[in-house]
Amino acid sequence: MLSGIGPAQHLQEKGIPVIKDSPGVGKNLQDHIAVGGLTFLIDPKIAIVMNRLVNINSALRYALTEDGPLTTSIGLEAVGFISTKYANQTDDWPDIEFMLTSASVNADGGQQVARAHGLTDEFYKEIYEPINFKDSFSVFPMMLRPKSRGEIKLRSKDPFDYPLLYHNYLTHPHDVDVLREGLKAAIAYGQTQTFKRFGARLHNPPLPNCKHLPLYTDEYWECAIRQYTLSIYHYSCTAKMGPPSDPNAVVDPELRVYGVSGLRVIDASIMPTITNGNINAPVIMIGEKGADMVKNYWLGQRYQRRKKRRADRILVTSFNSTSINQSI
């Protein structure tokens, strides 16, 4: 949009000359979000607790022998996929991903994780301060196929100004339903016999804005979802690929921008819908495929130039032979 490709009216409002009126640019924003705060306390001292993990002994061990607690993945130990009752049960296409962490928001005493999750000091103090630095693990149910759609707009024509993000999370009721069922499944998962061996127990004092609702009802969980849900930073789909008949398609199947020559988009924004899992590997695949398309284009161009030069040489040779024969 800063370059003049996007919704014409919006660009004109920001004083940007319109190169191509492309109404789909910035639209169709999608992201994966997850319910936060599902903390299970455990008895053994085996979780990631920052004042036990980050100290001089673990730093020296890492520096000298390259092992020890600082070699951990810092919490995100595993992922798993489940289907809620809202998924299509006739195929193997889950709609929830579990992110399993050997720590929780209380692991650093409210220093960094709470800020990353956007928690206020009052919220953290009421819910998590009583369990500061206690051993715990978490399950984050992440919704894989959101139906809510957002939008990105420009704040100004200054490229150093942050854009305006209208995420529109949870505006579609389906998303709330799926997250609610994922949340309930995550609680059941944390209460299995395997975890009970560690003394696992859900830390779940009533959330501040949900105390008026009976605990553990669907209404309570829906309130909890709207109070403590976080982005997994998978923003995508704002320059989607599609056929020419789609007015909101920005790029064609070869990732070329409609109406602009010599320009392709090769990143997560070209996805028509967000992928059914973390987007890192799919974006790498988009990059590899896009690079192949660019190479094939230029190899094709070179081939066509060579073919034309050969045709020109044949034409010249033929012309010369004809001239010689006519002279004879």
C-alpha positions, 0 to 999 in steps of 0.5 A: 500500500505504501508503494501505491498498490491497494484500495484506491480510496484508502491510499488517496486518504493517506496522500499516496499516488495510486499505481494500482487499485487492488481492493484485496490488499490488507483484507482477509487478515487471519491469525492463529490464536490460543487460549492462555492461562491453563496452568497445571501445578505439579509436585516434582521440581522438573519444570522450567522456573526462571530463578532456578534455570538462569543462574551462574551454575547453568550459565557456566555449564552451558559455556563449558560443556554445552549442555544443561538446562539452558539447552532446553527449548525454553518451554515449548516441548511438544505439540499435538492435534485434536478434533473437536465436535465442530471438526469434520469427523469424516476426514483427518483434519483436526481443528485444534492444536495443543501447544505443551509447555513445561512452564507457565506464566508464573515461571518468571514471577510476572516479569516477561511472560505476563507482559508478552501475554498482555496481562495487566499487573492487577490480573497477574497479581490476583491470578498468578502471584500466589503461585510465583515460581512454582513448578507447573506446565501449560496447555495452549489450545490453538484454533487452526481454522478461524472464520473471523477475518481482519484487516490491515490499514495504513496509519500514514504514508510514513513507512516508519509508522506502525500500521493499524491492525484490526484483528477482529478476533472472535467476531465469528461465533464458530471461533468461540465454540471451537476454542471452548471445546479445545479448552475443555479438552485441554483440561481433560488432557491435563487430568489424565492418569499420566499427569496425575503421577506428577500431582497435576492439578488445575490452577483455576481461580475465577477470572476477574471479569467472569466471577458472575458466571458459574465455574466450569460452565460453557458460559464461564469458559466463553467469558474466559476465552474472551478475557485471556486469548493470545496471538501465536503471531501467524499473521497471513492472507492479506494479499491472497492468491486467487483467479482473475474473477475474484475481485479481492485476489491480489496475486495470480497462481504464479504469485504475480501481482494483478495489474502490475508487471514485474512484481511478485509477492512470495510470503505468508500473505498470499495464502487464501486461508491460513494453513492448518498448523504453524506457518513456518514450514509452509512459508519456507515452501512458498519461498522455495516454490516462488523462487522456482517460478522466478528461475523458470521464468527467466530460464524461459526468457533466455530460452526464447531469446536463444530460440529467436537468435537461432531463428534470426541466424537461419533467416539471415543464412537463408536470405544470403543463400537465396541472394547468391542463387539469384546472382548465379 
